[in-house]
Each structure stands twice: as C-alpha cells, then as structure tokens.
C-alpha cells in the first residue's frame, strides 16, 4: 500500500488566553487528539458545527500555524521542519487551499489572469509567457474561457468566482487541496456544479481533498472518509458508507 500524503497523529492545538493581570493564563483547547491518514485520490470530509476545530485543522494542514503537540507530515515532510525555507516552499506547492467566500477571497483590483498566475510569480522563475500559458491551461480545466483572463472578479457569478479560486489553488500542481466550506456560500444548483467539477478534477489529477463542511448532504456526495468533530475533539471517524449507514 502506498504511503499517505498526509499523516496526522494525536494533533493538539492550544491557544493561551489571558484574563486580566490577576489571573493565570488559560489554555483554549482548539484541537485535541486528531489522527488520520490521507491518500492520493482520496477525500476526507471534516464535519462539525462552528467552533468544533475544523478551521484550526485547516490552518495546521496548510502550515499557517503549527500544532502544539502531535505529529504531522505532508508528502513525507515533518511539519516541524516547515520553518525551513526550502521545506516551506515545497509545502506550499504540495498543499493549497480554497476558501469559503468566493467574493472575499479574490482581490477585486486584480484581473482574473493575474490572480491565477500569482502563485507562479511568487514560487517559480517562469517567464511571463510561460505563466500566462499555464494560467490559460488551468482556466480551461476548470471551465473558464480565455476571454475571462482580462476581466475582474466582480464581473463573475459566485460559482464562476469559486472556479477562479480553484484554478488559483491548482496552478502549482498540488497533491492536496484543503477545501474550507467551498460551496456553502453558493446557491444549491451551483453547489452541485462545483462539487461535480471537484470530483472530475480529482479523477483527472489524482488530487487528495480535505473537505471541511457542516452540510452532510454535500459531504455524502464527495467523501470517502469522514471525521466528525465536536469542541475540538474527534467523536466519530470512518468510511463514508459506514458513517451514513
């Protein structure tokens, strides 16, 4: 059996909360005892109410923050080494994120082509022509047209904006995409289109997804495994077919 792209063991994330000068700091336990493996082409859905620790887990997986304790590796890289510049660059290329709000996650002052190319500009030494060609290729892959390249985000619907965000996430050819409530801000009919696109992209590119959601009807259509969380702790975990049985 192949090695998991993400291996998490007993992850904890605590935040120190200060309550005035006369009280000792308290630990807010945002995440406690989370473990899982994620393999190529697999979707792990992380499910729970607001405040259950889903977004904290996303920040750990994308190396925005580090765990307080526990072990986390991504594509064989121990996240404890993520402060190393070369390791950090590889992690950015391996794990990308799509955010919940397709209206707020795109810079309204940038044209679509520039938004999608930006990760290449930051992380590669490709020429402007090469960046443009790669951006156009990924735009076609997510169902956007070449004529959209020079338009601004406000000219697009919510579903189209989320396609732009997905294109930006895929431009570095990541192995893992963390999807933080990617369809919750969209109309139901558009939700289905975006979910189907994600499934098609996964099959074509071999992507692994961490799909964060509170909507079980959406999770049912995309998840292979499910991790149910409550107050930062895993309360149920297993294959989707077993969880929904």
C-alpha positions as protocol buffer text, in pm:
chain_id: "A"
residue {
  index: 1
  type: UNK
  ca { x: 0 y: 0 z: 0 }
}
residue {
  index: 2
  type: UNK
  ca { x: 128 y: 349 z: -86 }
}
residue {
  index: 3
  type: UNK
  ca { x: 234 y: 593 z: 182 }
}
residue {
  index: 4
  type: UNK
  ca { x: -24 y: 856 z: 286 }
}
residue {
  index: 5
  type: UNK
  ca { x: 28 y: 1208 z: 157 }
}
residue {
  index: 6
  type: UNK
  ca { x: -81 y: 1342 z: 495 }
}
residue {
  index: 7
  type: UNK
  ca { x: -17 y: 1156 z: 818 }
}
residue {
  index: 8
  type: UNK
  ca { x: -160 y: 1308 z: 1138 }
}
residue {
  index: 9
  type: UNK
  ca { x: -111 y: 1155 z: 1480 }
}
residue {
  index: 10
  type: UNK
  ca { x: -265 y: 1286 z: 1803 }
}
residue {
  index: 11
  type: UNK
  ca { x: -267 y: 1651 z: 1694 }
}
residue {
  index: 12
  type: UNK
  ca { x: -332 y: 1915 z: 1957 }
}
residue {
  index: 13
  type: UNK
  ca { x: -356 y: 2292 z: 1918 }
}
residue {
  index: 14
  type: UNK
  ca { x: -391 y: 2515 z: 2223 }
}
residue {
  index: 15
  type: UNK
  ca { x: -415 y: 2894 z: 2241 }
}
residue {
  index: 16
  type: UNK
  ca { x: -316 y: 3085 z: 2553 }
}
residue {
  index: 17
  type: UNK
  ca { x: -595 y: 3311 z: 2676 }
}
residue {
  index: 18
  type: UNK
  ca { x: -516 y: 3588 z: 2922 }
}
residue {
  index: 19
  type: UNK
  ca { x: -794 y: 3704 z: 3154 }
}
residue {
  index: 20
  type: UNK
  ca { x: -659 y: 4014 z: 3320 }
}
residue {
  index: 21
  type: UNK
  ca { x: -343 y: 4077 z: 3522 }
}
residue {
  index: 22
  type: UNK
  ca { x: -455 y: 3890 z: 3833 }
}
residue {
  index: 23
  type: UNK
  ca { x: -540 y: 3561 z: 3667 }
}
residue {
  index: 24
  type: UNK
  ca { x: -307 y: 3295 z: 3529 }
}
residue {
  index: 25
  type: UNK
  ca { x: -332 y: 3238 z: 3152 }
}
residue {
  index: 26
  type: UNK
  ca { x: -567 y: 2960 z: 3047 }
}
residue {
  index: 27
  type: UNK
  ca { x: -532 y: 2723 z: 2751 }
}
residue {
  index: 28
  type: UNK
  ca { x: -810 y: 2721 z: 2493 }
}
residue {
  index: 29
  type: UNK
  ca { x: -807 y: 2369 z: 2351 }
}
residue {
  index: 30
  type: UNK
  ca { x: -899 y: 2430 z: 1986 }
}
residue {
  index: 31
  type: UNK
  ca { x: -792 y: 2083 z: 1873 }
}
residue {
  index: 32
  type: UNK
  ca { x: -741 y: 1767 z: 2079 }
}
residue {
  index: 33
  type: UNK
  ca { x: -628 y: 1421 z: 1970 }
}
residue {
  index: 34
  type: UNK
  ca { x: -689 y: 1428 z: 1594 }
}
residue {
  index: 35
  type: UNK
  ca { x: -537 y: 1144 z: 1389 }
}
residue {
  index: 36
  type: UNK
  ca { x: -587 y: 1036 z: 1027 }
}
residue {
  index: 37
  type: UNK
  ca { x: -416 y: 929 z: 704 }
}
residue {
  index: 38
  type: UNK
  ca { x: -496 y: 1083 z: 366 }
}
residue {
  index: 39
  type: UNK
  ca { x: -400 y: 907 z: 43 }
}
residue {
  index: 40
  type: UNK
  ca { x: -374 y: 1015 z: -320 }
}
residue {
  index: 41
  type: UNK
  ca { x: -715 y: 1048 z: -485 }
}
residue {
  index: 42
  type: UNK
  ca { x: -898 y: 1029 z: -151 }
}
residue {
  index: 43
  type: UNK
  ca { x: -1138 y: 1276 z: 10 }
}
residue {
  index: 44
  type: UNK
  ca { x: -1152 y: 1318 z: 386 }
}
residue {
  index: 45
  type: UNK
  ca { x: -1451 y: 1522 z: 499 }
}
residue {
  index: 46
  type: UNK
  ca { x: -1412 y: 1705 z: 830 }
}
residue {
  index: 47
  type: UNK
  ca { x: -1759 y: 1771 z: 967 }
}
residue {
  index: 48
  type: UNK
  ca { x: -1888 y: 1964 z: 1265 }
}
residue {
  index: 49
  type: UNK
  ca { x: -2060 y: 2274 z: 1394 }
}
residue {
  index: 50
  type: UNK
  ca { x: -1897 y: 2616 z: 1405 }
}
residue {
  index: 51
  type: UNK
  ca { x: -1621 y: 2622 z: 1666 }
}
residue {
  index: 52
  type: UNK
  ca { x: -1552 y: 2249 z: 1653 }
}
residue {
  index: 53
  type: UNK
  ca { x: -1192 y: 2290 z: 1534 }
}
residue {
  index: 54
  type: UNK
  ca { x: -1235 y: 2241 z: 1158 }
}
residue {
  index: 55
  type: UNK
  ca { x: -1069 y: 2568 z: 1060 }
}
residue {
  index: 56
  type: UNK
  ca { x: -791 y: 2519 z: 1314 }
}
residue {
  index: 57
  type: UNK
  ca { x: -712 y: 2185 z: 1150 }
}
residue {
  index: 58
  type: UNK
  ca { x: -709 y: 2356 z: 809 }
}
residue {
  index: 59
  type: UNK
  ca { x: -453 y: 2609 z: 935 }
}
residue {
  index: 60
  type: UNK
  ca { x: -229 y: 2329 z: 1057 }
}
residue {
  index: 61
  type: UNK
  ca { x: -252 y: 2137 z: 729 }
}
residue {
  index: 62
  type: UNK
  ca { x: -161 y: 2446 z: 527 }
}
residue {
  index: 63
  type: UNK
  ca { x: 127 y: 2532 z: 766 }
}
residue {
  index: 64
  type: UNK
  ca { x: -30 y: 2866 z: 855 }
}
residue {
  index: 65
  type: UNK
  ca { x: 9 y: 2750 z: 1216 }
}
residue {
  index: 66
  type: UNK
  ca { x: 199 y: 2469 z: 1387 }
}
residue {
  index: 67
  type: UNK
  ca { x: 48 y: 2209 z: 1622 }
}
residue {
  index: 68
  type: UNK
  ca { x: 111 y: 2245 z: 1995 }
}
residue {
  index: 69
  type: UNK
  ca { x: 188 y: 1873 z: 2008 }
}
residue {
  index: 70
  type: UNK
  ca { x: 148 y: 1561 z: 1799 }
}
residue {
  index: 71
  type: UNK
  ca { x: 296 y: 1454 z: 1466 }
}
residue {
  index: 72
  type: UNK
  ca { x: 201 y: 1587 z: 1124 }
}
residue {
  index: 73
  type: UNK
  ca { x: 375 y: 1504 z: 796 }
}
residue {
  index: 74
  type: UNK
  ca { x: 285 y: 1618 z: 444 }
}
residue {
  index: 75
  type: UNK
  ca { x: 430 y: 1430 z: 147 }
}
residue {
  index: 76
  type: UNK
  ca { x: 699 y: 1288 z: 374 }
}
residue {
  index: 77
  type: UNK
  ca { x: 792 y: 1627 z: 525 }
}
residue {
  index: 78
  type: UNK
  ca { x: 767 y: 1657 z: 902 }
}
residue {
  index: 79
  type: UNK
  ca { x: 574 y: 1979 z: 964 }
}
residue {
  index: 80
  type: UNK
  ca { x: 816 y: 2052 z: 1247 }
}
residue {
  index: 81
  type: UNK
  ca { x: 1060 y: 2140 z: 967 }
}
residue {
  index: 82
  type: UNK
  ca { x: 816 y: 2380 z: 798 }
}
residue {
  index: 83
  type: UNK
  ca { x: 1012 y: 2686 z: 913 }
}
residue {
  index: 84
  type: UNK
  ca { x: 1297 y: 2585 z: 682 }
}
residue {
  index: 85
  type: UNK
  ca { x: 1264 y: 2798 z: 365 }
}
residue {
  index: 86
  type: UNK
  ca { x: 1306 y: 2512 z: 117 }
}
residue {
  index: 87
  type: UNK
  ca { x: 1068 y: 2288 z: 310 }
}
residue {
  index: 88
  type: UNK
  ca { x: 818 y: 2572 z: 343 }
}
residue {
  index: 89
  type: UNK
  ca { x: 824 y: 2629 z: -33 }
}
residue {
  index: 90
  type: UNK
  ca { x: 768 y: 2260 z: -104 }
}
residue {
  index: 91
  type: UNK
  ca { x: 478 y: 2253 z: 143 }
}
residue {
  index: 92
  type: UNK
  ca { x: 313 y: 2549 z: -30 }
}
residue {
  index: 93
  type: UNK
  ca { x: 336 y: 2365 z: -359 }
}
residue {
  index: 94
  type: UNK
  ca { x: 207 y: 2039 z: -208 }
}
residue {
  index: 95
  type: UNK
  ca { x: -93 y: 2176 z: -15 }
}
residue {
  index: 96
  type: UNK
  ca { x: -321 y: 2453 z: -140 }
}
residue {
  index: 97
  type: UNK
  ca { x: -647 y: 2591 z: -5 }
}
residue {
  index: 98
  type: UNK
  ca { x: -983 y: 2706 z: -140 }
}
residue {
  index: 99
  type: UNK
  ca { x: -1173 y: 2933 z: 96 }
}
residue {
  index: 100
  type: UNK
  ca { x: -1543 y: 2955 z: 174 }
}
residue {
  index: 101
  type: UNK
  ca { x: -1616 y: 3301 z: 39 }
}
residue {
  index: 102
  type: UNK
  ca { x: -1567 y: 3333 z: -338 }
}
residue {
  index: 103
  type: UNK
  ca { x: -1647 y: 3704 z: -306 }
}
residue {
  index: 104
  type: UNK
  ca { x: -1391 y: 3788 z: -37 }
}
residue {
  index: 105
  type: UNK
  ca { x: -1106 y: 3554 z: -129 }
}
residue {
  index: 106
  type: UNK
  ca { x: -1025 y: 3724 z: -463 }
}
residue {
  index: 107
  type: UNK
  ca { x: -854 y: 4062 z: -491 }
}
residue {
  index: 108
  type: UNK
  ca { x: -1110 y: 4291 z: -663 }
}
residue {
  index: 109
  type: UNK
  ca { x: -829 y: 4509 z: -802 }
}
residue {
  index: 110
  type: UNK
  ca { x: -662 y: 4223 z: -988 }
}
residue {
  index: 111
  type: UNK
  ca { x: -766 y: 4075 z: -1319 }
}
residue {
  index: 112
  type: UNK
  ca { x: -851 y: 3704 z: -1319 }
}
residue {
  index: 113
  type: UNK
  ca { x: -537 y: 3610 z: -1511 }
}
residue {
  index: 114
  type: UNK
  ca { x: -316 y: 3789 z: -1259 }
}
residue {
  index: 115
  type: UNK
  ca { x: -497 y: 3625 z: -966 }
}
residue {
  index: 116
  type: UNK
  ca { x: -442 y: 3277 z: -1109 }
}
residue {
  index: 117
  type: UNK
  ca { x: -79 y: 3346 z: -1208 }
}
residue {
  index: 118
  type: UNK
  ca { x: 23 y: 3498 z: -875 }
}
residue {
  index: 119
  type: UNK
  ca { x: 139 y: 3171 z: -708 }
}
residue {
  index: 120
  type: UNK
  ca { x: 364 y: 3106 z: -1010 }
}
residue {
  index: 121
  type: UNK
  ca { x: 509 y: 3456 z: -982 }
}
residue {
  index: 122
  type: UNK
  ca { x: 590 y: 3401 z: -613 }
}
residue {
  index: 123
  type: UNK
  ca { x: 707 y: 3039 z: -623 }
}
residue {
  index: 124
  type: UNK
  ca { x: 866 y: 2985 z: -967 }
}
residue {
  index: 125
  type: UNK
  ca { x: 1105 y: 3153 z: -1210 }
}
residue {
  index: 126
  type: UNK
  ca { x: 881 y: 3107 z: -1514 }
}
residue {
  index: 127
  type: UNK
  ca { x: 865 y: 3382 z: -1775 }
}
residue {
  index: 128
  type: UNK
  ca { x: 554 y: 3595 z: -1819 }
}
residue {
  index: 129
  type: UNK
  ca { x: 465 y: 3400 z: -2134 }
}
residue {
  index: 130
  type: UNK
  ca { x: 502 y: 3065 z: -1957 }
}
residue {
  index: 131
  type: UNK
  ca { x: 292 y: 3184 z: -1663 }
}
residue {
  index: 132
  type: UNK
  ca { x: 19 y: 3302 z: -1898 }
}
residue {
  index: 133
  type: UNK
  ca { x: 8 y: 2969 z: -2082 }
}
residue {
  index: 134
  type: UNK
  ca { x: -15 y: 2771 z: -1760 }
}
residue {
  index: 135
  type: UNK
  ca { x: -289 y: 3002 z: -1633 }
}
residue {
  index: 136
  type: UNK
  ca { x: -490 y: 2959 z: -1953 }
}
residue {
  index: 137
  type: UNK
  ca { x: -448 y: 2580 z: -1935 }
}
residue {
  index: 138
  type: UNK
  ca { x: -580 y: 2564 z: -1579 }
}
residue {
  index: 139
  type: UNK
  ca { x: -863 y: 2805 z: -1663 }
}
residue {
  index: 140
  type: UNK
  ca { x: -982 y: 2573 z: -1938 }
}
residue {
  index: 141
  type: UNK
  ca { x: -956 y: 2279 z: -1699 }
}
residue {
  index: 142
  type: UNK
  ca { x: -1199 y: 2440 z: -1451 }
}
residue {
  index: 143
  type: UNK
  ca { x: -1444 y: 2557 z: -1717 }
}
residue {
  index: 144
  type: UNK
  ca { x: -1334 y: 2918 z: -1763 }
}
residue {
  index: 145
  type: UNK
  ca { x: -1280 y: 3077 z: -2104 }
}
residue {
  index: 146
  type: UNK
  ca { x: -973 y: 3256 z: -2240 }
}
residue {
  index: 147
  type: UNK
  ca { x: -1177 y: 3576 z: -2269 }
}
residue {
  index: 148
  type: UNK
  ca { x: -1213 y: 3575 z: -1888 }
}
residue {
  index: 149
  type: UNK
  ca { x: -838 y: 3629 z: -1845 }
}
residue {
  index: 150
  type: UNK
  ca { x: -855 y: 4010 z: -1850 }
}
residue {
  index: 151
  type: UNK
  ca { x: -1179 y: 4052 z: -1655 }
}
residue {
  index: 152
  type: UNK
  ca { x: -1222 y: 4145 z: -1290 }
}
residue {
  index: 153
  type: UNK
  ca { x: -1382 y: 3925 z: -1018 }
}
residue {
  index: 154
  type: UNK
  ca { x: -1690 y: 4148 z: -978 }
}
residue {
  index: 155
  type: UNK
  ca { x: -1789 y: 4057 z: -1335 }
}
residue {
  index: 156
  type: UNK
  ca { x: -1847 y: 3692 z: -1240 }
}
residue {
  index: 157
  type: UNK
  ca { x: -2113 y: 3495 z: -1053 }
}
residue {
  index: 158
  type: UNK
  ca { x: -2038 y: 3320 z: -724 }
}
residue {
  index: 159
  type: UNK
  ca { x: -1992 y: 2984 z: -895 }
}
residue {
  index: 160
  type: UNK
  ca { x: -1753 y: 3131 z: -1152 }
}
residue {
  index: 161
  type: UNK
  ca { x: -1555 y: 3306 z: -879 }
}
residue {
  index: 162
  type: UNK
  ca { x: -1514 y: 2977 z: -698 }
}
residue {
  index: 163
  type: UNK
  ca { x: -1383 y: 2826 z: -1024 }
}
residue {
  index: 164
  type: UNK
  ca { x: -1128 y: 3108 z: -1032 }
}
residue {
  index: 165
  type: UNK
  ca { x: -1028 y: 3027 z: -673 }
}
residue {
  index: 166
  type: UNK
  ca { x: -996 y: 2658 z: -762 }
}
residue {
  index: 167
  type: UNK
  ca { x: -780 y: 2744 z: -1064 }
}
residue {
  index: 168
  type: UNK
  ca { x: -552 y: 2955 z: -844 }
}
residue {
  index: 169
  type: UNK
  ca { x: -520 y: 2666 z: -597 }
}
residue {
  index: 170
  type: UNK
  ca { x: -430 y: 2418 z: -872 }
}
residue {
  index: 171
  type: UNK
  ca { x: -178 y: 2631 z: -1063 }
}
residue {
  index: 172
  type: UNK
  ca { x: 119 y: 2495 z: -860 }
}
residue {
  index: 173
  type: UNK
  ca { x: 4 y: 2135 z: -918 }
}
residue {
  index: 174
  type: UNK
  ca { x: -54 y: 2049 z: -551 }
}
residue {
  index: 175
  type: UNK
  ca { x: -115 y: 1696 z: -428 }
}
residue {
  index: 176
  type: UNK
  ca { x: -360 y: 1808 z: -158 }
}
residue {
  index: 177
  type: UNK
  ca { x: -631 y: 2074 z: -165 }
}
residue {
  index: 178
  type: UNK
  ca { x: -793 y: 2186 z: 160 }
}
residue {
  index: 179
  type: UNK
  ca { x: -1148 y: 2300 z: 80 }
}
residue {
  index: 180
  type: UNK
  ca { x: -1294 y: 2512 z: 360 }
}
residue {
  index: 181
  type: UNK
  ca { x: -1674 y: 2516 z: 314 }
}
residue {
  index: 182
  type: UNK
  ca { x: -1618 y: 2571 z: -62 }
}
residue {
  index: 183
  type: UNK
  ca { x: -1985 y: 2564 z: -165 }
}
residue {
  index: 184
  type: UNK
  ca { x: -2173 y: 2689 z: 142 }
}
residue {
  index: 185
  type: UNK
  ca { x: -2197 y: 3045 z: 5 }
}
residue {
  index: 186
  type: UNK
  ca { x: -2342 y: 2928 z: -328 }
}
residue {
  index: 187
  type: UNK
  ca { x: -2695 y: 2853 z: -447 }
}
residue {
  index: 188
  type: UNK
  ca { x: -2793 y: 2485 z: -430 }
}
residue {
  index: 189
  type: UNK
  ca { x: -2792 y: 2441 z: -809 }
}
residue {
  index: 190
  type: UNK
  ca { x: -2444 y: 2595 z: -833 }
}
residue {
  index: 191
  type: UNK
  ca { x: -2322 y: 2383 z: -541 }
}
residue {
  index: 192
  type: UNK
  ca { x: -2383 y: 2068 z: -745 }
}
residue {
  index: 193
  type: UNK
  ca { x: -2186 y: 2206 z: -1040 }
}
residue {
  index: 194
  type: UNK
  ca { x: -1885 y: 2292 z: -824 }
}
residue {
  index: 195
  type: UNK
  ca { x: -1894 y: 1955 z: -644 }
}
residue {
  index: 196
  type: UNK
  ca { x: -1906 y: 1774 z: -978 }
}
residue {
  index: 197
  type: UNK
  ca { x: -1612 y: 1983 z: -1100 }
}
residue {
  index: 198
  type: UNK
  ca { x: -1411 y: 1892 z: -790 }
}
residue {
  index: 199
  type: UNK
  ca { x: -1484 y: 1523 z: -844 }
}
residue {
  index: 200
  type: UNK
  ca { x: -1378 y: 1544 z: -1210 }
}
residue {
  index: 201
  type: UNK
  ca { x: -1057 y: 1728 z: -1121 }
}
residue {
  index: 202
  type: UNK
  ca { x: -977 y: 1471 z: -855 }
}
residue {
  index: 203
  type: UNK
  ca { x: -1012 y: 1185 z: -1104 }
}
residue {
  index: 204
  type: UNK
  ca { x: -806 y: 1362 z: -1370 }
}
residue {
  index: 205
  type: UNK
  ca { x: -527 y: 1494 z: -1147 }
}
residue {
  index: 206
  type: UNK
  ca { x: -519 y: 1237 z: -865 }
}
residue {
  index: 207
  type: UNK
  ca { x: -582 y: 1505 z: -603 }
}
residue {
  index: 208
  type: UNK
  ca { x: -642 y: 1438 z: -237 }
}
residue {
  index: 209
  type: UNK
  ca { x: -902 y: 1659 z: -68 }
}
residue {
  index: 210
  type: UNK
  ca { x: -964 y: 1765 z: 289 }
}
residue {
  index: 211
  type: UNK
  ca { x: -1323 y: 1882 z: 257 }
}
residue {
  index: 212
  type: UNK
  ca { x: -1441 y: 2092 z: 551 }
}
residue {
  index: 213
  type: UNK
  ca { x: -1818 y: 2124 z: 584 }
}
residue {
  index: 214
  type: UNK
  ca { x: -2117 y: 2133 z: 815 }
}
residue {
  index: 215
  type: UNK
  ca { x: -2354 y: 2009 z: 541 }
}
residue {
  index: 216
  type: UNK
  ca { x: -2393 y: 1631 z: 545 }
}
residue {
  index: 217
  type: UNK
  ca { x: -2590 y: 1629 z: 219 }
}
residue {
  index: 218
  type: UNK
  ca { x: -2287 y: 1776 z: 41 }
}
residue {
  index: 219
  type: UNK
  ca { x: -2040 y: 1552 z: 224 }
}
residue {
  index: 220
  type: UNK
  ca { x: -2234 y: 1241 z: 122 }
}
residue {
  index: 221
  type: UNK
  ca { x: -2159 y: 1309 z: -246 }
}
residue {
  index: 222
  type: UNK
  ca { x: -1785 y: 1363 z: -221 }
}
residue {
  index: 223
  type: UNK
  ca { x: -1634 y: 1198 z: 89 }
}
residue {
  index: 224
  type: UNK
  ca { x: -1451 y: 867 z: 108 }
}
residue {
  index: 225
  type: UNK
  ca { x: -1380 y: 901 z: 480 }
}
residue {
  index: 226
  type: UNK
  ca { x: -1542 y: 1125 z: 740 }
}
residue {
  index: 227
  type: UNK
  ca { x: -1405 y: 1281 z: 1058 }
}
residue {
  index: 228
  type: UNK
  ca { x: -1679 y: 1422 z: 1283 }
}
residue {
  index: 229
  type: UNK
  ca { x: -1559 y: 1678 z: 1537 }
}
residue {
  index: 230
  type: UNK
  ca { x: -1714 y: 1841 z: 1843 }
}
residue {
  index: 231
  type: UNK
  ca { x: -1544 y: 2102 z: 2063 }
}
residue {
  index: 232
  type: UNK
  ca { x: -1207 y: 2027 z: 1905 }
}
residue {
  index: 233
  type: UNK
  ca { x: -1223 y: 1651 z: 1954 }
}
residue {
  index: 234
  type: UNK
  ca { x: -1295 y: 1369 z: 1707 }
}
residue {
  index: 235
  type: UNK
  ca { x: -1620 y: 1198 z: 1809 }
}
residue {
  index: 236
  type: UNK
  ca { x: -1674 y: 971 z: 1509 }
}
residue {
  index: 237
  type: UNK
  ca { x: -1445 y: 861 z: 1228 }
}
residue {
  index: 238
  type: UNK
  ca { x: -1459 y: 609 z: 945 }
}
residue {
  index: 239
  type: UNK
  ca { x: -1556 y: 535 z: 584 }
}
residue {
  index: 240
  type: UNK
  ca { x: -1843 y: 741 z: 447 }
}
residue {
  index: 241
  type: UNK
  ca { x: -2055 y: 432 z: 377 }
}
residue {
  index: 242
  type: UNK
  ca { x: -2027 y: 326 z: 740 }
}
residue {
  index: 243
  type: UNK
  ca { x: -2096 y: 671 z: 886 }
}
residue {
  index: 244
  type: UNK
  ca { x: -2408 y: 720 z: 671 }
}
residue {
  index: 245
  type: UNK
  ca { x: -2535 y: 364 z: 717 }
}
